[in-house]
Amino acid sequence: MAVQLSLPVPELFSFAQNLSYLERSPLEILYTVQNGKVYRAIDAEGTALVVEIGMAADDSALLVRFLGDGPPPGAAVRAAATRYVRRWFDLDTDLRPFDEMAQKDTLLQEPARLYRGLRIAGIPDLFEAISWGILGQQINLPFAYTLKRRLIEQYGRRLEAGNQSYAMFPTPERIAGLSVEELRPLQLSSRKSEYLIHVAQLIGRGELSREGLLAEGDLARMEQALVRIRGIGPWTANYVLMRCLQMPTAFPIADVGLHLALKQALGWDRKPTIPEIRELAGGWSGWEAYATFYMWRLLY
C-alpha cells in the first residue's frame, strides 16, 4: 500500500500545535502520536484503512501515507481519505481574519499568541461527534474519555497494520441494535444510552446525516434540526456544529470549560454569567467557535 498523498496546508497552520492538542489526554484511544506523526484508522467511504500523517520537511504540506499490506487504495478511497484529513485538521479555513481579530481582543490575545496555527480538531464522522457530545454531558473530561474508551473497546472495530492494532469508533449500525441494558456495564446512564441508540438508529435509517444538516443552509436551522433530536440540547448541537460541520459561528456558550477559561483569563473569583459572556464575546462575531476552542486550550 505504498501510496502517499501531499495536502498543501494554508497560512497560519502549525502541525506542532495540532499534535500538542491531540496529545492532551493519555486516555485517547482513536489515534496515537509518535515521533512527530499521528496514526489513525479511518473509514474512507466504507473502506477501513490506517493512515500515517506527518509534515513535509519544508512545512508546506501534510504527508498522508497509507499503511498495511493490501493493494494501493483506488482514486475514490484516496479522495475520501483526503476529505477526512482535511476536515480533521480544518485545512479549508482561512484563519487570517480570526488571527487579526484575536490580536485586538483582550481575552484572545494570549491564547492566540500561545497557540498560533492551532486548528479546531474536527470530528469528521457525525455519529462519533454526536456520541462524544452526549458522552460528555454533565461529567468531567477524564470520565468522558473513560466512557468513550469503554464504548470503543466493547463495540468498536480494530484494524491491523504493520503489527499494530488500531481502534475505530463503533458504527451507528452496531449501536442501533443494542439495548439500554447492554450499555449499562459501561457505566453509561440510562438516558445517555437511550440517546446514543436513538441517534444511531436515525443515522442508520438515513434520517440524520452530515450532508442533510448542511443542506439546512444556515446555522440556526442546523441547530434547530439537531435540538429536535432527543438528548441533544443547545450545547451538544453547537459542539457538533463546531467539531463536525465546522461552522465558525457555532457557539456553545453554556460550556463549563469556556466559563472556567474565561474566569481564569479575567482573574475573577467566579465564573461569568451568560449575559456577561455575550458581552465579553461581542468582538468574536463570525469566529465564536474558534474563540471558544482557543479559550478551551488554556485549560486543556
Number of C-alpha atoms within 10 A of each C-alpha: 12 12 12 16 16 16 17 15 19 17 13 15 22 18 21 15 16 18 19 15 17 16 16 11 13 10 14 15 19 16 19 16 16 12 6 12 16 18 20 21 24 25 18 19 13 9 12 16 21 25 22 19 21 22 21 14 9 6 14 15 18 21 19 25 18 23 21 18 11 11 9 15 17 8 9 12 18 19 14 17 25 17 15 20 20 19 22 19 21 24 20 11 17 13 21 13 10 19 21 12 18 23 15 11 17 12 18 23 15 17 19 22 12 14 18 17 20 25 23 25 19 20 23 23 20 21 25 20 22 26 22 20 21 22 25 19 17 10 9 11 15 14 13 19 19 17 18 24 20 18 19 19 16 12 17 16 17 17 16 15 17 9 7 9 14 20 20 22 23 19 19 22 15 15 21 19 11 16 13 17 12 10 22 13 10 16 13 19 14 14 13 20 24 20 21 25 22 19 24 26 19 17 18 18 13 10 10 19 16 16 10 13 19 15 11 14 10 11 18 12 14 19 22 15 16 22 17 11 15 13 21 21 18 16 20 26 26 29 24 30 28 26 26 23 24 23 21 21 18 25 23 21 21 15 17 14 21 24 21 19 22 23 15 16 16 14 10 11 8 12 18 18 11 12 10 11 16 13 10 15 18 11 16 19 13 15 22 22 25 25 28 26 21 25 24 19 19 18 11 12
